[in-house]
Amino acid sequence: MRPDIYLLYLLLRLFGLLPLRLLHAMGAALGRLALWWHGGTARDTAVNLSIARPGLDEAVRAALLRQAMAEGGKSITEIIKVWGAGATRALGLVREVRGIELLEAAQAAGKGVIIAAPHLGCWELLNYWLCSRMPMAILYRPPRLASIEPLLRRVRGALAPEQVRAEGAGVRALYKRLAAGGTIGILPDQKPREGEGEPAPFFGRDALTMVLLPRLAARTGATVLFAFAERLPRGTGFRIHLLPAPEGLDDADPHRACAALNRGVEACVARAFVQYQWHYRRWSGHGLPNPYRRTR
């Protein structure tokens, strides 16, 4: 590990001693500051909220935007606690698990399990919790800063999932793991590369949606569960949610399957709406009308 990255690790360990409530307060302040600055993050968030919640009057929409920006800030500062405390201690922040019987039934079926974890709540803590119960592989794209990867391995420790690159050999490895009854994790709302997605409704507007997850489910017979870690009020911890997949996710028709996939994400978002990563440009790219053009 490079000296500067090791120093960052030591700082994480130090600031990880701070109470989660304080870190969340700092994150909320950071989010509100970004809103006051009127930068691209705030503008993109406003556009996305107008798509997901059309018809709201100006005052209600403004309040929703403030909440979403505050929660976005919390998602940044809580990582200090989740990474800095170490994986095992971070699991002590989980106060409740809803839907665990779905996971136990899926594991007992022995056909493999696909965890669809949207950009919602604290997905890093969700990874810890899942890896504490079973070996798991996650599909990922390498970080832009390659030097960060040793830091991630260090902070995750024994609860680090196997990281499978989003490329041909990696996808084949996912098929093999599922065929052997294993568990994999995928971000179902990750914008796919050109030629790898299907336009499908997401909050009433077409968004380019990955076809990989439905194909994995259809070809392996694996059980798909949606999951996220909800941020509880006043820094008291997190609640894990596990939800069943909507009917049709493994449909042979890619449009119907991707529409079902997006309904699964919507069902998660409905339980913690402002904790979704609303600044992500979900409705753009690859020939779709670009609602963010006016914000540039």
N, C-alpha and C positions, 0 to 999 in steps of 0.2 A: 504494500500500500504506500502510495506517495506521501511524503511528509505533510503536504498541505491537506490531503484527504484525511490523513490520520488526525491532524489537528481539528478538522471538521468533526470527525468522530468523537474526539474528546469534548468538544463544545456541545455536541448533542447529548452526551452523557451528563454533562454539567447542567445544561438547561432542562434536561429531562427530569430533573429533580423538582422543577416548578409544578405547582398544582395545575391540573387540567383546567380548572375553572379560570385561573389567571391566564393561561395560554389561549383559551377560547375568548376571553375578554379582549386580549391583545389582537387576536385574529379578527374579531368583529370590528374593532376600531380600524384595522388595516383595510377591511372591505369597505367600510364607510368612507375612508379617505380616498380609495380608488373611485368611489361613486362621485365624490366631490370633485375629483380631478377630471371627470368626464372623459376618461381614456377609452381605448378600444374595448377593453373588457367590459366596462359599464355599458357601452353602446350595444355590443353584441348580446349582452344579457337582456337588455331592454327589448331588442328585436325578438329574441327567442321567447321571452315571456309574452310578448304580444301575439305570437303564433300559438303558443300553448294555452293561453288564457285570453282569447279574443272577447271583445265586448265589455271588458271591465272599464269603469269610469276612471278618470285620470288619477284621482286621489288613491283609489284602491290599488291601481297598477303601480303608482309611485311607492306605496308602502310595501308591496310585494317585491319590488326591485331592491329596496333597502334591506329587506330580510334576506333575499337571495345573495346580495353582495356581502352581507355580514357572515352568512354561512360559508360562502366561498373563502372568506378570510380565515375562518375557523379551520377549514379543511387544510390550510397551509400550516398554521401554527400547531395544530394537534399532532402533526407528524413529528414534531420535536419530542413530544411525550411518547408516542408510539415507538419511534426508533430509539430515542435516547434512554428510555427505561429498560430496553431489551425486550425481546419477544415474550418471554415467560411472564415477566412482571406486567407487561402491557395487557396480557390476557385478563388480569385482575380488573380491568376497566369494563369487561363485559358483564352487565348486570342481569340480562335476561336473554333467552333464546326462544323465538317463536317459530314453530314449524319443524322442530328437530325430528319429529316422527316421520316426516317426509324423507329426510336424509337417511334415517335408519332403514326405512322400507326400501329405498332405492339401493342402498348398499347390500341389503339382504337378497335382492333380486339377482345380483351378480352379473348384470349386463353392462356395467359401466355407468358412470355418473358424469354429466356435464353441468358444471356450475356456471350459470350466466350471471355475471356480477356487473351491473351497470355503473356508470360514473356517478355514484350516489353515496352520500355518507362517507364513512372511513373505510375504503376498500383494503387498505394495508392491514388494518386490524382484522378485517374479515379473512384475509389470507392467513394470518397467524392462527385464527380460530379453526379454520378448516384444516390447516396442516397439523394442528395439535390432535386431530381426530383421525387423519388418514394421510398417506403419501399422496401428493398431488402435483401435477404438472400444469403450468400456465403458459398460454400462448402470449408472446410479447414481442415488441420491437425494441432493439437495443437503444439505450438512452443516447442522446446526441453527444454527451460527454462520456466517453468510454471509461474515464477514470473514476466515475461514480459507481461502477459495478462492484468493485471490491468493497466499497463502503456498504452497499446494499447487502452483500453477502455477510459482512461482519455484523450488522445490526440485526439481521434476521436470524442468524445463528442456526440452531438445529431445526427451527421452524420455517426454513426457507423452502419454497416450492421449487421443483425442477423447472428451469426456464427453457422453453422450447421456442426457437426463433420462428417467426411467421414467414416461412419459406417452404419449398417443396419437401425437403427432408424432415423438417419439423412437423409439418402436417401429417406426413406418413407415420411419424412417431406417435402422434395423438391417436390415430386410428388403431395402432397396435395396442396402446395403453387401454383404450376403451374395449377393444376386443378381448383383452385379458381381465376385464372387470374392474379396471382402475378408474381414477377420477381425474378430470381435467377442469381447468378454469379458463373462461374466455370473457372478454369485455364485449357484450352483445351490441353495444351502441357505438363501437369504434368505427369511424368512417373507413370503409374499405378502399383499397387502391382501385384505380380505373380498370374496368373489366372484371372486377371481383365482387361486384355488388348488384343489387336489384332495387329499383325505386319502389318504396312501399310506404303506406300512410303511417305517420308518426305524429300524434296529436293533430290529426286532420290534414296534414300536409305531407306530400311525398318527400322522403329522405332516402338517400342511398344507404342500403342496409346490407350487411354481410350475408352471404349465402353459405359460408363455411359451416357455421353452427348447425343450421337445419340439415345440411348434407351429412354432417357427422352423426346427428341423431337418427336420420333416416337409414343410413347404411350400417350402423352398429346396433340399433335398437336400444341405445343408452337412454337412461332417464335424464331429462333436463329439469333442473331446479333453478329458479331465480333467487338471488341472495344479495343482501346488503347489510351494512352495519349502521343503524340509525344513531345519530348524535342526540343524546338526551339533554334536557335543559340544565342550565347552571353548572355545567361541567361535571355532572354526576356519573358519566360513563356512556355506555353504548348498549343498544339492543340489537341483537342479530335477528334478521328475518329470513326465512326460507319459504318460498312460494312455489306452487306447481306451475308448470308451463301451460300456456293456453293451448287449446285443441287446435290441431292443424300445423303445429310447428315443424313436424316431420313430413308435411305434405310433399308430394312429388312435384307439384307446381311451385316454382320458386317464388312467385309473387304472393301466393297464399301463405307459404311458409314464412316469408319475411314479414308479412303483415302480422302473423301470429307472434313472431319474435318481438316486433315492436309493441304489440299489446302487452306482452310480458314485461317489457321495460316500463310501459305506462302504469301497469299495476303496482310496480315497485315505487315509482315516482309519486303515485297518489298517496302513499303512506308517509312520505316525508318530502313534500313538494319543493320546499325552498332549499333543501339539501342537495338537489341535483346540480350537476356542473353546468349551469345555465349559460356560461360564457362560451361553451364549446360550439363551434360553427357546424352544427349538425345538419342544417338544411342548405347545403351548398355543394357545388362541385359536379363535374362529369355531366354537363348538359342540363342540369336542373336550374330553374330560375334562382338567382342569387339574391336573397333578401338583405344581405349585408353590404351590397354594393354602395348603397347610399351612405354607409357609415365610414367609408374609407377616407 
